[in-house]
Amino acid sequence: MKKRYQRSRNHYYLVLEKEKLYREDYQVRMILENEIKGLLSVQARGMDEKSYFFYDITGKESLKKQYKKKTILQEEIIKFLKELFYILEALYEHMLDASSLLIRPEYIFQNSEQSYFCYCPMKSEMYVKIFISSQNF
C-alpha cells in the first residue's frame, strides 16, 4: 500500500493507494455513508485497477509527527487508550471488522480535542488484528 498527501483548496488528505480494485461491500458502504466518531472521514475511488482512499486530515497532525517534537505524557496515553477503546466499541456496534483499523502512528491523527483513526477495509500486512468484545471489559 502506498501513502501520499494531497492538498485541495480547502482540505488536506492522506491518500492510501492499494494495487487492487476495491469492491464496494458492507464495510465500504458503512464508512462512506456514516459518520462514526473517531474515524477519519473517507472517500473511496477506484481507477486503473487500483483503489484510492482519501482521508480528510484537515487541521489534524499524525501521532508520528506530533511526538517527534515532544514527549508523550501519562494523561495523553490514558486519553488515547480511552479513545481507542471507544472506537473499537463503535466498530463492533457498526459490525465493522476491527482488523481493518490502521493502528500505526502515521495513520492516527489528532487535533486539540481528540484522536482520529484510519479505517481501511481492504486487508494488508500493515493492519493489526484486534479481537475485542465489549463483554470482555
C-alpha positions in Angstrom: 0.0 0.0 0.0 1.4 3.4 -0.9 0.8 6.5 1.1 0.8 10.2 -0.1 -0.6 13.5 0.9 -2.8 15.7 -1.3 -4.0 19.3 -0.8 -7.1 20.7 -2.3 -8.2 24.3 -2.0 -9.8 23.8 1.5 -8.7 20.4 2.6 -5.7 18.2 3.2 -5.9 14.5 2.6 -4.0 11.3 3.4 -4.3 9.1 0.3 -3.8 5.4 0.6 -3.3 3.6 -2.7 -3.9 -0.2 -2.9 -2.8 -2.2 -6.0 -6.2 -4.0 -6.1 -9.5 -2.5 -7.2 -11.9 -2.4 -4.2 -15.3 -4.0 -4.3 -17.9 -2.0 -2.6 -19.1 -4.2 0.2 -20.9 -3.6 3.5 -17.9 -2.2 5.3 -17.0 0.3 2.5 -20.6 1.5 2.3 -20.8 1.8 6.1 -17.7 4.0 6.4 -18.7 6.1 3.3 -22.3 6.8 4.4 -22.0 7.1 8.2 -20.0 9.5 10.3 -18.5 7.3 13.0 -17.0 9.4 15.8 -13.3 8.8 16.0 -12.8 7.6 12.4 -11.4 9.9 9.8 -13.9 10.9 7.1 -13.0 9.0 3.9 -13.8 8.9 0.2 -13.0 5.9 -1.9 -12.3 5.8 -5.6 -11.3 3.0 -8.0 -9.3 3.8 -11.1 -6.8 1.9 -13.3 -7.3 -1.3 -11.4 -6.2 0.4 -8.2 -8.1 1.7 -5.1 -7.6 5.1 -3.6 -8.9 6.0 -0.1 -8.9 9.8 0.7 -8.9 10.6 4.4 -9.6 14.1 5.4 -6.9 15.2 7.8 -7.5 18.9 7.6 -6.5 20.5 10.9 -5.0 17.3 12.3 -1.5 16.0 12.9 -0.3 12.4 12.9 0.9 10.9 16.2 4.2 10.2 14.4 4.8 13.8 13.6 3.4 15.1 16.8 5.6 13.0 19.2 8.8 13.6 17.3 8.6 17.1 18.7 7.6 16.3 22.3 7.4 13.6 24.9 4.0 11.9 25.4 2.6 12.4 28.9 0.8 9.9 31.0 -2.5 11.6 30.8 -2.2 11.7 27.0 -1.6 8.0 26.9 -4.7 7.4 29.1 -6.8 9.6 26.9 -5.6 7.9 23.8 -6.3 4.4 25.2 -9.9 5.5 26.1 -10.4 6.8 22.6 -9.0 3.6 21.1 -11.4 1.6 23.3 -14.3 3.8 22.2 -13.5 3.4 18.5 -13.3 -0.4 18.9 -16.7 -0.4 20.5 -18.1 1.8 17.7 -16.7 -0.6 15.1 -18.3 -3.5 17.0 -21.7 -1.7 17.1 -21.5 -1.0 13.3 -20.5 -4.6 12.6 -17.1 -3.5 11.1 -14.0 -5.7 11.2 -11.6 -4.2 13.7 -8.7 -5.7 11.9 -9.1 -3.0 9.2 -8.2 -0.3 11.7 -4.8 1.0 11.0 -3.0 1.3 14.3 0.3 2.8 13.5 1.4 6.4 14.5 1.5 7.6 10.9 -2.2 6.7 10.4 -3.6 8.1 13.7 -4.3 11.8 13.7 -5.2 14.3 16.5 -6.5 17.8 16.8 -6.7 19.7 20.0 -9.8 17.7 21.0 -9.4 14.0 20.1 -7.8 11.2 18.1 -9.0 10.0 14.7 -8.2 6.6 13.2 -8.0 5.4 9.6 -10.3 2.5 8.7 -9.3 0.8 5.5 -11.5 -2.3 4.7 -9.0 -3.7 2.3 -6.8 -6.1 4.2 -3.0 -5.6 4.2 0.1 -6.8 6.0 0.2 -3.5 7.9 -3.1 -4.0 9.7 -3.1 -5.0 13.3 -5.6 -7.7 14.1 -7.5 -6.9 17.3 -10.0 -9.2 18.8 -12.3 -7.4 21.2 -15.7 -7.8 22.6 -17.4 -5.4 24.9 -18.2 -8.3 27.1 -14.5 -8.6 28.0 -14.5 -5.3 29.7 
